[in-house]
Amino acid sequence: MTMVTEFLLLGFQGGQILRIFMFCLLLVVYCETVCGNLLIITLVSTTRNLHTPMYFFISQLSVSDILLITDIVPNLLYILLNNGASISFNNCFTQLYLFGVSEIFECFLLTVMSYDRYVAICNPLRYTSIMTSEYCVILVFICWAVSFALVLIYVVTTSTLRFCKPNILDHFFCDYIPLLENSCSDTLIVKIEVGFVSIPVVIMPIIIIIASYTNIIVTILRIPSSSGRQKTFSTCSSHLIVVSIYYWTLFSVYVVPTKGLSSNTNKVLSLLYTMFTPVINPFIYSLRNKDIMKALKLFFLRGNKMIDFD
C-alpha cells in the first residue's frame, strides 16, 4: 500500500503530427479565449453605458471562463508535447478544485442572470430599485463564496481515498470520474456527496431558469406588436443560447451514460465541455449585442487616437 504521490495523465494518445496539430489549435483557441474575455471585462469596466447589472454579470462570466480554461489548457499543452505527463497529487486536486469552482459558479451565475432578465422583462418599473449595484455585487459574492465552499465537500473526501497503482488517468486533466475509477477505496460516500451537491448546483438552478423563462415567454406573448416582442426577446436571447450550450455539454459528459463510448470520445466530450463554452461566450455576447459592439468600436477608436497622438 504505497502512497500515491503523482498521477500520469495520458491525454490524447496519437501520432506526433496529430499531437502537434492539436497543440497549435488549442494554443490559438486558448489565446483567443483569454483575449476575448479580457476584452469584455475591460469594456464593461471602462464604458459607462455598460455599467448595468446584465453587463456586470457578463464580465463575471468572463472571469469564470478565464479561470476554467487557464486551469485546464496550459497543462494539456504540456501533455500533448510530451505524449503524456505526470502531475503531483496536490496539483491534481488543486486542478480538480478550481475546475469545480468555475463550473459551479457558472451554474449559479447563469441562474442569477436569468433572474435579472425576469425582473427586467416582467417587472420593468421596479428593475432599477431591485437590481441595484450593491445587490448585484452581493449576489456575485454569494455565488463565488458558495462555489468555493461546495466544491470542498467532495474534493476533500476524494483526496482521502486510496488510489491504485499503476496510477494512470486516461484523461487530459484531473476530473472527478477518472479519479474515482482509479481508487481502491469504496467511493459510495463521494458519490453520495456529489449527488447532494448536485441539488443546489444543478437541479435548483435549472428549475429557477425554467420558471424565469416561462414567465418571460408569457410576458412577451402579451406584447401586442411583433416588433415589440422581437425587441424584448432579443435582450435575453444571448443568455438563453449560453444556458442551452452550457447544460447540453454538462449533461453530455456527466449525465448521459458513456460506458459504451471509447476513451477518446469521452475525452472529446470533456474537451467541448471545458473549452467550448469559454470560447463561444465572448462571440455570443459581442456579435449579438449592439451595446458591446458600439463600446468595442469606441475602444479601438480611442486606441487609434492615442497612437496618432504619440
Salt bridges, closest charged atoms under 4 A:
ASP116 OD2 - ARG117 NH2 2.92
ASP170 OD1 - LYS267 NZ 2.89
ASP175 OD2 - HIS171 NE2 3.90
